[in-house]
Amino acid sequence: MARLVGDAAMYSFIVDVVVHPDHQGAGLGRRMVDALVNWSNTHGIRTTLLIASSDVVPFYEPLGFTSDPSSFMKYAPDAPTASDSTK
């Protein structure tokens, strides 16, 4: 399973890339990601993003993805913030 979400104009975001362990190593993940990237490219999407845990980064790098830790931000309303530690 794999999904593509986004605004259909400037960006798309690959999420939920999952291959059952019994079928890993057969190229299914690669084919799903390739299909999603191709769809984005065909539809003129400028940027395709994804979030990958460190253990799967080596899977995505040969597919053309690069790490860019400076561009990801998270909103978690119940999480403490940096300003909470100075109070």
N, C-alpha and C positions, 0 to 999 in steps of 0.2 A: 504494500500500500504506500502511496505517496500522494501528496496534495500540493497544489499551487494556489496561493492566495495573493491578492494584491489589488492594485487600482486599475489594472488593464491599460495603463498608459506609461507610467514612469518606472514602476518597480513590480517585481513579483517575488514571492517568498516561498521557498520550498519547505514544507513541513511534513512531519509524520512519515518519513521514509523508514519503512519497517519491512524486513524480510524474515520470515519464520526461520529459526535456526536450522531446521532440516533442509532448507533450500538456499542457505547462504553459500556463497562461493560459486554460484551458477551463473552469475552475471545479471540477475534480476534487478538488484539495486541500481546497478550502472544503467541498465536499459530504462528504468523508471526515471532516473535523474536526467538522462540524455533526452528522453521524450519531453519532460517538463521544460528543460532549457531550450530545446528546439521550438516548443510552442511559444515560449516567451520571445525568442528571436524572430520567429515568423510573424508575430503580432506586434513587432516594433517596441517591445519592452526594453528599456534602456539598461536596467540593472536587475539581476537575479541574485537574491540573497538566501542564506540559510544559516542556521545555528547548528554547530556540531560540537559534541563533547570531544574532549582531547583524544579519546581512544578511537574515534572514527575520522579524525582529521586526515589521516593517511589515505582513507578511502576516497575522500572528496578532492584532494589535491591533484591526482592524475586526471580528474574530470574538469580541471581548469579553475577550481575555486582556490582562493588564497585567504589566509587569516588576516583579519583587520580588527583587532581588539579595540581600537579607538572609536569605532562607530556604533557600538551596541550600547544601548541604555535600557534600563529596566524600571518600570514603575510598580512598586509594591506598597500600597497605602498603609499597611500595618507594620511594615519593616522600619526599624530605627534608621535615622538618617545621620549623616556626619554632624549636623548641627545639634542633634540630641546628645552627643557625647561631650559637648562643650557646656552644657547646662548644669 
